[in-house]
């Protein structure tokens, strides 16, 4: 995973653990694990990660509606493929 993302992971982890304790539910922890497993799966493939980051940039900056929608589909497709790849390896994954 990209080292620059560690502070975000740690902050989200702390929030999720607090929420899990307050609600007495492991649901938030399972969601956290799946989100970060997807992030790691994407980042471990540099070409896929570059495609994702470029598509996310286009979603934010595109002035053409079709270009923005195409980029959004690319983002969704990359994340869906990563979710499928980690699905069997993460507790509580669909």
C-alpha positions, 0 to 999 in steps of 0.5 A: 500500500502507498505509505502516504495513505497510512495516516488515513488508515490509522485515523479511520481505524480509530474511528471504526473501533470506537464506533464498533465499541459504541454499537457493540457490532463488528459491522464497522470493522468488517467494512473497514477491512474490506475498504482497505483490502480493496485499496491494498489490492489496487495499490499492489498493481502499479498500472491499475493504481495509476489507471484508478488515480487518473480516472479519479482525477478525471472525475473531479476535473472533467468538463465534458459530462461523457468523459466524467461518466466514463471515468466514473465507470472506470473507477467503479470497475477497478474497485469492483474487480479489486473487491472480487479479488479480495472477497474470499480473503476478508472477514465479512466480505460479500 
